[in-house]
Amino acid sequence: MDSSPNQPQPSSSGRNPEKARHVQAGKREKDQQRLANTAAARQSKFLSPEEIQELGSRMDNLLAHMRTNMPMENVKQKGHMFFRHGLEFTREWGNLTWFTEQAIESTHAAYARQARRYKMVDDRRQIFMLKYWFSQCLLEASRPRPDDAEEYESWDDPAFFYDDATDE
């Protein structure tokens, strides 16, 4: 068998590595096209109901493709926001602008700030923080609202805390 050094040689499995690279590149281009199909809707404009429906089918198509071809990968915050809440938001408000790259990136600071509250290693500290949070919620709930303010003389008025205190 005559083989030229410039010709790609088949591997031991009988597959041509050059052809395999070409096929892989084609798959990558199709993956990028699936993502680009959804990117067109992420412009700052209002979408028609037909465009929203088309966006939903494109998102479903992309998500199904990812589940089939990347089953071991995890979807991070951006993907979760886009796939889980994007279509619902678009149906409600008519556009997908909040799910653009910049908008999602801006949520990282808020996410990191809140993460301190639930990503604690020490169980005692976590319990303390939960008790503190609960007490703050109770304190906030017990404050008079502006519409209730004229009903009560002051915070010391027991009627504010107990409805039956006025019955005595």
N, C-alpha and C positions, 0 to 999 in steps of 0.2 A: 504494500500500500504506500503510495507516494504522498508524503505530507510536506507541505511548505511551512517554513517557520512563521510566515505572516498569517496563516490560517489559524483561527481558534480551534484548539483541539478539544474533542469531547472529553468529559470527565469520566471517571470510572463508572458512573451511573449511566453513561451514554448520553448525557445532556450536554448541550453546548453552553459553556458559561457565558459567552457573549450574548447569546440569544436570551438566556435567563436574566441577565442584567437589563436587556432591552425590554423584556416583558415586565420586570419589576418597575422600571422607569415609567412604563405605560400605566401600570396600576397606580403609581404615585400621582401621575398627572390626572387620572380619573378621580382620585381622592381629593386632590386640590380643586378640581372642577366642582365636586359635590359641595365642598365648603364655599367656593365662590358663588354657587347658586344661592346660598343663603345670605351672602354678604351684600348682594344687591338690595335686599330689603332693609339693611341696617343704615340707610341714609336718612337724613332728617327730612322726612316727608310723610304725609298721611297716606296710608295704603287703602285701597278699595277692598271690599269683602272678598272679591275674587283673588286679589293679590295675597291677602291674608291666608286664604285657603291654600293657595299655591305654596306659600311659605311653609305652612304646616306640613304639606306632603313632602317638600324638600327636606325639612328638618327630620321628619320620620325616616326618609330615605337615608339621610346621612347617619342618623343614629343606628339604624338597622345595619348599615354597612360597618360602622365602628364595632358594634356588638359581634358581628360575624368575623371580621378580620382582625380585631384587636381585643379578644375576650379577656386577656389578663391585665389590660390597662385600666386605670382608675380615672374617672372624670373628676377633675378638680373644680374649684369654685366657679371659674368662668364657664366651663362646660355645663355645670349644674344649673347655673343661673340661666344660661341660654336655652338648654333643652327642657328644663323643668318648668321655668316660669316665663320664657320668652313669648311663646304663642298666646298664653293666657293674658299677658300684659298687652300684647298687640291687639288682641280682640277687644280688650277693655278700652284702650286709649288710641288705637288706630295707627300707631307707629312703633317702631322697634328701637328708637334712638337711645333709650336708657340702656340698651344692651350692646352699645358700641364698645370698642376697646377702652376708650378713655373713661367712660362711665363705670364700667366694671372695675377698671384699675383703681378708681377713686374709692371703691368700697373696701380696698385692702386695709386702709388705716382703721376704719370702723371695725372691721373683722378682727384685726390684731388687738384692738383695744378691748373688745368684748371677750376675746380668747382668754384673757387673764382671769376672767370670772369662772370659766368652766374647764380650764386646762391646768388644774392644780395637781401637784403630785402628792402633797401631804394631806391625808384624810382629815386630820384635826383642823387644819386651816380651811379645808373645803367646807366642813360642817360649820365652822365659825362664820364663814362668808355667807353660807345659806341662811343661818340664823339672823345675821345682820341684815341681809337683803329682805328677809321676811318681816323683821321688825320695822324696817324703813317703809315697806309696803303698807303695813298696818298704820304706821304713823301718818303716812300720806293719805290713806283712806279715811282717817279720822279727822282730818282738817276740814273746816267748814268750806263749802263752795260759795262763790259769790252770791248765788241766789238764796242760799241758806243763811247768810250772815245776819240779816235783820231779824231772823226768827229767834236768835239766841243772844243773851246779854253778853256773854264772854265764853272763853274756853272753859271757864270754871263752872259754867252752867251745866248741871248734871243731865239736863234734858237733852243736851247735845249728844251725849254718849248713850243714854238709856231712854228709850221712848216712854217707858212706864214710870219714869221718875216724876213726870208731871202729874201722874194720876194720884200721887200720895196726898 
